[in-house]
């Protein structure tokens, strides 16, 4: 009877171990899928931000281009600075 009791305990221990390993495997697979989804989402966000940074850099370069600034100056009647027209602005600690 004691040998029978030991074999039943071994059987239940093996079934419990298999069940625990199976649940752990399922949980790890779910976590892996969540991480893969998050990684994909972050890669898309990085791609979008990189594209936006490139567009903004292009726009900045367009806005400060010398040709454009020259046309705007001509539109508003601005020209090169003459003698005595430029004043240097100094802060309170720079004039000392």
Secondary structure, DSSP 8 states (H G I E B T S, - for coil): -HHHHHHHHHHHHHHHHHHHHHHHHHHHHHHHHHHHHHHHHHHHHHHHHHHHHHHHHHHHHHHT-HHHHHHHHHHTT-----TT-------TTT--
